[in-house]
Amino acid sequence: MLKGRQLLTFRKQLLGWFLQFRRDLPWRRTGDPYRIWLSEIMLQQTRVAAVIPYYERFLSRFPNIEALATAPEDDVLRYWSGLGYYSRARNLQKAAQQIVAEHAGKFPTELRNVLALPGIGNYTAAAILSIGFNKKYAVLDGNVARVLARLGAVRDDVRESRRWRKLQESADTYLDKDSPGDWNQALMELGATLCTPKSPQCLLCPAMQFCEGRKLGIAESLPETRKKRPTVQIRLAAAVFADENGWTFLLPPPNRRGNATLASGVPQLASNLWHFPTIPVDGNPAAELHSHLRKHFARSQNGDLHFHAAAKVRHAVTYRVVTIDPFRINVKNLPRIKGAKRVPLREITVLPVSNLTRKVARAALDAPPWFAQKRQE
């Protein structure tokens, strides 16, 4: 632990570096706690470059807490669509509604009230309160933990609960109480840009002279890498119905489905959003999907279903690797499915859909259309 003059020098050098070299990010141009909160939620498990356009688009539709709280959930999910981890968006709106109901639409300034909001934990609360309100709370996320582990030559798994508590104590001690918001951002910026997991740029680091990991020549190997969960392979088959006008239908999220008609059995992989009929398979995907669909359609409704295989889709969800066989099913008229919605196949994003569903739609668009099938016949 740095103390006395060393700690003062460390703080001065890190803050000076941050003020000179920090990235110009849209959420750093505001003191609005709503915008800071939104950025922190979007940045969870998502790269900065990917977040920026979503952040700006989301704010154009939901410029304040009241607008978010009163919006239809489908709108919120649609503007989040593509960012993934959709529970973040659902919790964001629930928290906005709680703020309106309990705090007159003003973001709370007390830690206990912030932690009571859905989707907000210790790190997010500390970030919002320090950056938005200049409150003296130190953040600890993956980037900060890596910086502190290298600074103190911590060799253990930093995610182990006892070690994480120790690192939080270190973060609390190092916090510059005169500029807590800038200090927290400086530590996070250092971890994101110089003190990176691989190939840290130690010679450019403002904390180089204080880093025990660098002095021992082990900085790059710190902190200890966590064992990854074994990869699980999942195979699916998806049915994309398309009429001669290019329209298809999507099934609703499970919490809105009034019955089990065409229930996919895998809605979680589609982030519990609107999705195509999809089933898990372990043999012939076309045969298994055809058997599944026959249970729900009278032969007279559209006659026999003609499957046109589209290119395989691959999708990763945390530790799961998903391979999907999409089949375009060209029909004269779309079947009537309770709860489903008709949308243009080229514009399925008029509904909130996951990246997985988007990939399936793109693959289906490249399969033979209805009119091509008709010419061949």
Residue pairs with C-beta under 8 A, 6 or more apart in sequence:
1 152
1 170
1 173
2 10
2 151
2 174
2 210
6 210
7 174
10 174
10 207
10 210
11 174
11 176
11 183
13 206
13 207
14 183
14 186
14 187
14 190
14 206
14 207
15 176
15 179
15 182
15 183
15 186
16 206
17 186
17 190
17 206
18 182
18 185
18 186
18 189
18 190
19 182
21 189
21 193
22 28
22 185
22 186
22 189
23 48
23 189
23 193
25 39
25 48
25 52
26 39
26 52
26 55
26 56
27 35
27 36
27 38
27 39
27 55
28 185
30 36
31 132
32 132
33 107
33 128
33 132
33 133
34 64
34 65
34 107
35 59
36 127
36 128
36 131
36 132
37 107
37 120
37 124
37 128
37 132
38 55
38 58
38 59
38 92
39 51
39 55
40 124
40 127
40 128
41 88
41 91
41 92
41 119
41 124
42 51
42 54
42 55
42 58
42 83
42 88
43 51
44 85
44 88
44 124
45 84
45 85
46 83
46 84
46 85
48 192
50 83
51 83
54 79
54 80
54 82
54 83
57 79
58 79
58 80
61 67
61 71
61 75
61 79
62 68
62 71
62 76
62 79
64 105
65 96
65 99
65 100
65 105
65 106
65 107
66 96
66 100
66 105
68 76
68 92
68 93
68 96
69 93
69 96
69 97
69 99
69 100
69 105
70 100
71 93
73 90
73 93
74 351
74 352
76 89
76 90
76 92
76 93
77 86
77 89
77 90
77 273
77 352
78 349
78 350
78 351
78 352
80 86
80 88
80 89
80 352
81 273
81 349
81 352
81 353
81 354
82 355
82 358
83 89
84 271
84 354
84 355
85 271
86 271
86 272
86 273
86 352
86 354
87 119
88 119
91 118
91 119
92 119
94 118
94 119
95 117
95 118
95 119
95 120
98 116
98 117
98 118
99 105
99 106
99 107
99 108
99 117
102 113
103 113
107 114
107 128
107 132
108 114
108 117
109 129
109 133
109 135
111 125
111 129
111 135
111 137
114 120
114 125
114 128
114 129
115 121
115 122
115 125
120 128
122 140
122 168
123 139
123 140
123 141
125 137
126 137
126 138
126 139
126 140
126 184
127 139
127 184
129 135
129 137
130 136
130 137
130 138
130 139
130 180
130 181
130 183
130 184
131 181
131 184
131 185
132 181
134 180
134 181
135 180
136 175
136 177
136 180
137 175
137 180
138 168
138 171
138 172
138 174
138 175
138 180
138 183
138 184
139 171
139 184
139 187
139 188
140 148
140 164
140 167
140 168
140 171
141 188
142 191
143 187
143 188
143 190
143 191
143 192
143 195
144 167
144 171
144 184
144 187
144 188
144 191
145 158
145 159
145 164
145 167
145 223
146 158
146 191
146 195
146 197
146 222
146 223
147 187
147 190
147 191
147 195
147 207
148 154
148 167
148 170
148 171
148 174
149 158
149 167
149 213
149 222
149 223
150 195
150 200
150 211
150 212
150 213
150 214
150 219
150 222
150 223
151 207
151 210
151 211
151 212
151 213
152 170
152 212
152 213
153 212
153 213
153 215
153 216
153 218
153 222
154 163
154 167
154 222
154 223
155 218
155 222
155 223
155 224
156 163
156 223
156 224
157 163
157 223
157 224
157 226
158 164
158 167
158 223
158 224
159 226
171 187
174 183
174 187
175 183
175 184
176 182
176 183
190 205
190 206
190 207
194 200
194 201
194 202
194 204
194 205
195 201
195 205
195 207
198 220
199 220
200 219
200 220
202 208
202 211
202 214
202 219
205 211
205 214
208 214
211 219
213 219
213 222
228 319
229 318
229 319
230 319
231 319
231 320
231 321
232 319
232 320
232 321
233 320
233 321
233 323
234 266
234 269
234 280
234 320
234 321
234 322
234 323
235 280
235 281
235 282
235 285
235 322
235 323
235 324
235 325
236 266
236 269
236 278
236 279
236 280
236 281
236 285
236 322
236 323
236 324
236 325
237 278
237 279
237 281
237 285
237 286
237 288
237 289
237 324
237 325
237 326
237 327
238 276
238 277
238 278
238 289
238 313
238 324
238 325
238 326
238 327
238 360
239 276
239 277
239 278
239 289
239 293
239 327
239 329
240 248
240 276
240 310
240 326
240 327
240 328
240 329
240 345
240 360
240 361
240 364
240 367
241 248
241 249
241 329
241 331
241 334
241 335
242 248
242 328
242 329
242 330
242 331
242 345
242 364
242 369
242 370
243 330
243 331
243 332
243 333
243 334
243 370
244 330
244 332
244 370
244 371
244 374
246 344
246 345
246 346
246 369
247 334
247 342
247 343
247 344
247 345
248 276
248 334
248 342
248 343
248 344
248 345
248 348
248 361
248 364
249 334
249 335
249 337
249 340
249 341
249 342
249 343
250 274
250 275
250 276
250 340
250 341
250 343
250 348
250 351
250 353
250 357
251 257
251 262
251 263
251 264
251 274
251 275
251 276
251 277
251 337
251 339
251 340
252 274
252 339
252 340
252 341
253 267
253 272
253 273
253 274
254 263
254 267
254 272
255 272
256 339
257 263
257 339
258 338
258 339
259 338
259 339
261 296
261 337
261 338
261 339
262 277
262 293
262 296
262 337
262 340
264 270
264 275
264 276
264 277
264 278
264 279
265 278
265 279
265 280
266 278
266 279
266 280
267 275
269 278
269 315
269 317
269 320
269 322
269 354
269 356
270 278
270 353
270 354
270 356
270 357
271 354
271 356
273 351
273 352
273 353
273 354
273 357
274 341
274 348
274 351
274 352
274 353
274 357
275 353
275 354
275 356
275 357
276 326
276 357
276 360
276 361
277 292
277 293
278 324
278 360
279 288
279 289
279 292
281 288
281 289
281 325
282 288
285 325
285 327
286 307
286 309
286 325
286 327
289 307
289 325
289 327
290 305
290 307
293 305
293 329
294 305
296 337
297 305
297 335
301 335
302 331
302 332
302 333
302 335
305 329
305 331
306 329
306 330
306 373
307 327
307 328
307 329
308 327
308 328
308 329
308 330
308 367
308 368
308 373
309 325
309 326
309 327
309 367
310 325
310 326
310 327
310 328
310 360
310 363
310 364
310 366
310 367
311 326
311 363
311 366
312 323
312 324
312 325
312 326
312 363
313 322
313 323
313 324
313 325
313 326
313 356
313 359
313 360
313 363
314 321
314 322
314 323
314 324
315 321
315 322
315 324
315 355
315 356
315 359
316 322
317 356
322 356
324 356
324 359
324 360
326 360
326 363
326 364
326 367
327 364
327 367
328 364
328 367
328 368
328 369
330 368
330 369
330 370
330 373
331 370
332 370
334 342
341 351
343 350
343 351
344 350
345 361
345 364
345 365
346 361
346 365
348 357
348 358
348 361
349 358
353 361
